[in-house]
Amino acid sequence: MDTMLGFAGLVITTLVALFAALALEAALLRAMVALMKPATADRRSAKPQIAQGSRLVAEAYGKVR
């Protein structure tokens, strides 16, 4: 009986430690996501623009055709 009680205590302690570790991992993951959001917020890529020389070449090629 004493052995079964000790084993049950060990199982309960292990489960409590498991759930505590999972809660800590979830909290740290949420914190990391929250810290990373400002670094990626409102980053818009610039519109690709053709350089002046390339634009002139394209216009000249269009006039020849």
Backbone torsions as a table, in degrees:
resi	resn	phi	psi	omega
1	MET	NA	-40.9	-179.6
2	ASP	-65.7	-35.7	178.9
3	THR	-67.6	-41.6	179.4
4	MET	-65.4	-37.4	178.7
5	LEU	-67.3	-40.9	176.8
6	GLY	-64.3	-40.6	178.7
7	PHE	-66.4	-41.3	178.5
8	ALA	-63.8	-39.7	176.8
9	GLY	-64.1	-38.9	177.7
10	LEU	-64.9	-41.6	179.0
11	VAL	-64.4	-45.1	-179.8
12	ILE	-64.8	-41.8	178.3
13	THR	-62.8	-40.5	179.0
14	THR	-65.0	-42.0	179.4
15	LEU	-65.9	-40.8	177.6
16	VAL	-62.5	-42.5	178.6
17	ALA	-64.7	-37.9	178.6
18	LEU	-62.7	-48.3	-179.1
19	PHE	-67.7	-33.0	176.2
20	ALA	-66.4	-40.9	178.1
21	ALA	-65.6	-40.0	178.1
22	LEU	-65.4	-40.4	178.4
23	ALA	-65.1	-41.1	178.3
24	LEU	-65.0	-41.1	179.0
25	GLU	-63.7	-42.3	179.4
26	ALA	-65.2	-40.0	179.4
27	ALA	-65.8	-41.5	178.6
28	LEU	-67.4	-36.4	178.0
29	LEU	-65.7	-42.5	176.7
30	ARG	-62.6	-39.8	179.6
31	ALA	-65.3	-40.7	179.9
32	MET	-65.7	-40.6	178.2
33	VAL	-65.0	-41.1	179.0
34	ALA	-65.2	-36.4	178.5
35	LEU	-72.9	-29.0	-178.6
36	MET	-82.2	-21.2	-177.3
37	LYS	-59.6	-45.4	-179.5
38	PRO	-62.4	-27.7	-179.2
39	ALA	-72.5	-24.9	-177.3
40	THR	-109.8	-1.0	-175.7
41	ALA	-76.5	138.4	172.3
42	ASP	57.6	45.6	173.0
43	ARG	-106.9	107.3	178.7
44	ARG	-107.0	135.6	178.5
45	SER	-75.8	143.1	-179.8
46	ALA	-69.9	148.3	178.5
47	LYS	-67.4	133.5	178.4
48	PRO	-69.1	127.7	180.0
49	GLN	-120.0	142.8	178.8
50	ILE	-80.0	136.1	179.1
51	ALA	-65.5	159.4	-176.2
52	GLN	-57.4	-45.2	-179.0
53	GLY	-64.4	-41.1	179.7
54	SER	-66.0	-36.5	178.4
55	ARG	-64.7	-42.4	179.0
56	LEU	-64.6	-40.4	178.3
57	VAL	-63.7	-42.5	180.0
58	ALA	-64.0	-40.7	178.5
59	GLU	-66.7	-41.2	179.2
60	ALA	-64.7	-40.6	179.3
61	TYR	-65.8	-36.5	179.1
62	GLY	-67.5	-34.8	179.9
63	LYS	-72.1	-31.6	-179.1
64	VAL	-70.3	-37.0	-177.9
65	ARG	-72.8	NA	NA
